[in-house]
Amino acid sequence: MQAIERVVIDNSWITILLVCLFACVFLLRGLSVVRLKGSVSSLFNESFIDSEIEENTSFFNPFKNVIFIFSITVLALLTYKIYLYYNSSAEQGFYTFLKIFGVVFSYLTIKRLLEFLLSVVFKIDKKLDFFLVSKSVYLYSVSFFLLIAIVLVEYSQLDTPFLVYFSALLFSIRFIFHAVINKKLVFSELFYFILYLCAVEIAPLFVLFRLLF
């Protein structure tokens, strides 16, 4: 009788990563309960965005740095799960996740720096303050809900298609809310807004998905 090789996939690193993400949430709570609550509910709380602009904290602010890393990690884990779902033959494991994390981290960091530098160079940083801050804060809010969805998929009967559709719904809501809350700026500078979407938002994502899939 021929022996059949048994392949065991160790996903314990996902559990450890999720514990680290919840630790980040507790750290954020320790840094500022008000800002944590505001970040989670920012999709429905426009006043929090105004308070973030008024506070005008630097890039080196601990709360900003922790929530930025938190969001990147959640998005990388989401991308990893979806990537494996659509590529069943792809290599699984922590090393694959690290590669995806590196791509997501590089993409979001470079995009954020470009947005900041271009707004300063063209002297429109004050005009774009609300637009850029609301976009970042909405992403943070979506990340918290995505973390819950990932936990449900990982430890319940829900499967990856739920994660795909739920993510698509959340990002659609984020886009709609962001467009509505910035409608004056969007419609007054519609050409530049479309150019921004194509050059900064859509094109890099297209390249990212081409590299992964």
C-alpha positions as CSV (number, residue, x, y, z in Angstrom):
1,M,0.0,0.0,0.0
2,Q,1.5,3.3,-1.1
3,A,1.9,6.0,1.6
4,I,0.2,9.3,1.0
5,E,2.1,12.4,2.0
6,R,0.2,14.5,4.4
7,V,0.5,18.3,4.1
8,V,-0.2,20.2,7.3
9,I,-0.6,23.9,7.0
10,D,0.2,25.8,10.2
11,N,-1.9,28.9,10.5
12,S,-1.0,29.6,14.2
13,W,0.8,32.7,13.0
14,I,-2.6,34.2,12.0
15,T,-3.9,33.7,15.6
16,I,-0.7,35.4,16.9
17,L,-1.1,38.3,14.4
18,L,-4.8,38.8,15.4
19,V,-3.8,38.9,19.1
20,C,-1.2,41.6,18.2
21,L,-3.9,43.6,16.3
22,F,-6.1,43.5,19.4
23,A,-3.2,44.5,21.5
24,C,-2.8,47.5,19.1
25,V,-6.5,48.4,19.8
26,F,-5.8,48.3,23.6
27,L,-2.7,50.4,23.1
28,L,-4.7,53.0,21.1
29,R,-7.2,53.0,23.9
30,G,-4.4,53.8,26.3
31,L,-3.1,56.5,24.1
32,S,-6.5,58.2,23.6
33,V,-9.9,56.7,24.3
34,V,-11.6,59.7,22.6
35,R,-9.6,59.4,19.4
36,L,-10.1,55.7,19.3
37,K,-13.9,56.0,19.6
38,G,-13.8,58.8,17.0
39,S,-11.7,56.8,14.6
40,V,-14.1,53.7,14.8
41,S,-17.2,55.8,14.3
42,S,-15.8,58.4,12.0
43,L,-17.9,57.3,9.0
44,F,-20.9,58.7,10.9
45,N,-19.2,61.5,12.8
46,E,-18.0,64.4,10.7
47,S,-17.2,66.5,13.8
48,F,-14.3,64.1,14.7
49,I,-12.6,64.9,11.3
50,D,-12.8,68.6,12.2
51,S,-11.2,67.9,15.6
52,E,-8.4,65.9,14.0
53,I,-7.7,68.8,11.6
54,E,-7.7,71.3,14.5
55,E,-5.3,69.1,16.6
56,N,-2.9,69.1,13.6
57,T,-0.6,66.4,15.1
58,S,2.7,65.6,13.4
59,F,3.6,62.4,11.5
60,F,5.5,61.2,14.6
61,N,2.4,61.3,16.8
62,P,2.2,57.9,18.6
63,F,-1.5,57.4,18.1
64,K,-1.2,58.2,14.3
65,N,1.7,55.8,13.9
66,V,0.0,52.9,15.8
67,I,-3.3,53.2,14.0
68,F,-1.5,53.5,10.6
69,I,0.4,50.3,11.3
70,F,-2.8,48.6,12.6
71,S,-4.6,49.5,9.4
72,I,-1.8,48.4,7.1
73,T,-1.6,45.0,8.9
74,V,-5.4,44.5,8.6
75,L,-5.4,45.4,4.9
76,A,-2.4,43.1,4.3
77,L,-4.1,40.2,6.1
78,L,-7.3,40.9,4.1
79,T,-5.3,40.9,0.9
80,Y,-3.6,37.6,1.9
81,K,-6.9,35.9,2.5
82,I,-8.4,37.0,-0.8
83,Y,-5.2,36.2,-2.6
84,L,-5.2,32.6,-1.4
85,Y,-8.9,32.3,-2.2
86,Y,-8.4,33.3,-5.8
87,N,-5.1,31.4,-6.2
88,S,-5.6,28.0,-4.6
89,S,-2.2,26.9,-5.8
90,A,-0.3,29.8,-4.2
91,E,2.1,29.2,-1.4
92,Q,0.6,29.8,2.0
93,G,2.3,30.9,5.1
94,F,3.8,33.8,7.0
95,Y,6.5,34.5,4.4
96,T,3.8,35.1,1.8
97,F,2.0,37.4,4.2
98,L,5.2,39.3,4.8
99,K,5.6,40.0,1.1
100,I,2.1,41.2,0.8
101,F,2.6,43.4,3.9
102,G,5.7,44.9,2.4
103,V,3.8,45.8,-0.8
104,V,0.8,47.3,1.1
105,F,3.1,49.2,3.5
106,S,5.1,50.6,0.6
107,Y,2.0,51.5,-1.4
108,L,0.2,53.4,1.4
109,T,3.4,55.0,2.8
110,I,4.5,56.3,-0.6
111,K,1.0,57.5,-1.5
112,R,0.7,59.4,1.8
113,L,4.1,61.1,1.3
114,L,3.2,62.0,-2.3
115,E,-0.1,63.5,-1.2
116,F,1.6,65.5,1.5
117,L,4.5,66.7,-0.7
118,L,2.3,67.6,-3.7
119,S,-0.2,69.6,-1.5
120,V,2.7,71.5,0.0
121,V,4.5,72.1,-3.3
122,F,1.4,73.4,-5.0
123,K,0.4,75.3,-1.8
124,I,-3.0,73.7,-1.5
125,D,-2.3,71.9,1.8
126,K,-4.9,74.0,3.7
127,K,-7.5,73.4,0.9
128,L,-6.9,69.7,1.0
129,D,-6.7,69.2,4.7
130,F,-10.3,68.0,5.1
131,F,-10.1,65.8,2.0
132,L,-6.9,64.0,3.1
133,V,-7.7,63.7,6.8
134,S,-11.2,62.4,6.1
135,K,-9.8,59.8,3.6
136,S,-7.3,58.5,6.2
137,V,-9.8,58.5,9.1
138,Y,-12.4,56.6,7.0
139,L,-9.7,54.0,6.1
140,Y,-9.0,53.5,9.8
141,S,-12.7,53.1,10.5
142,V,-13.0,50.5,7.8
143,S,-10.0,48.6,9.2
144,F,-11.7,48.1,12.5
145,F,-14.7,46.5,10.9
146,L,-12.5,44.4,8.6
147,L,-10.7,43.1,11.6
148,I,-14.0,41.8,13.0
149,A,-14.9,40.2,9.7
150,I,-11.5,38.5,9.4
151,V,-11.9,37.0,12.9
152,L,-15.4,35.8,12.0
153,V,-14.1,34.1,8.8
154,E,-11.1,32.6,10.7
155,Y,-13.0,31.1,13.6
156,S,-16.6,30.6,12.4
157,Q,-18.6,29.0,9.6
158,L,-18.3,32.0,7.4
159,D,-16.0,31.7,4.4
160,T,-13.8,33.9,2.3
161,P,-16.5,35.0,-0.2
162,F,-18.2,36.7,2.8
163,L,-15.0,38.6,3.4
164,V,-14.8,39.6,-0.2
165,Y,-18.3,41.0,-0.4
166,F,-18.2,42.6,3.0
167,S,-14.9,44.3,2.1
168,A,-16.3,45.5,-1.2
169,L,-19.3,46.9,0.6
170,L,-17.2,48.7,3.2
171,F,-14.9,50.3,0.7
172,S,-17.9,51.4,-1.5
173,I,-19.4,53.0,1.6
174,R,-16.1,54.7,2.3
175,F,-15.8,56.0,-1.2
176,I,-19.4,57.3,-1.3
177,F,-19.2,59.0,2.1
178,H,-15.8,60.5,1.2
179,A,-17.2,61.9,-2.1
180,V,-20.3,63.3,-0.4
181,I,-18.6,64.9,2.5
182,N,-16.1,66.6,0.1
183,K,-18.7,67.3,-2.7
184,K,-17.9,71.0,-2.9
185,L,-14.2,70.3,-3.5
186,V,-14.9,67.4,-5.8
187,F,-17.3,69.2,-8.1
188,S,-15.3,72.4,-8.2
189,E,-12.2,70.5,-9.2
190,L,-13.8,67.6,-10.9
191,F,-11.1,67.1,-13.6
192,Y,-8.3,67.1,-11.0
193,F,-10.3,64.8,-8.8
194,I,-10.7,62.2,-11.6
195,L,-7.0,62.6,-12.4
196,Y,-6.2,62.0,-8.8
197,L,-8.3,58.9,-8.7
198,C,-6.7,57.4,-11.8
199,A,-3.1,58.3,-11.0
200,V,-3.0,57.9,-7.2
201,E,-5.8,55.5,-6.3
202,I,-6.7,53.2,-9.2
203,A,-3.4,52.9,-11.1
204,P,-1.2,51.7,-8.1
205,L,-4.0,49.3,-7.1
206,F,-4.1,47.9,-10.6
207,V,-0.3,47.4,-10.5
208,L,-0.6,45.8,-7.1
209,F,-3.2,43.3,-8.2
210,R,-1.2,42.5,-11.4
211,L,1.8,41.7,-9.3
212,L,-0.2,39.5,-6.8
213,F,-2.5,37.7,-9.3
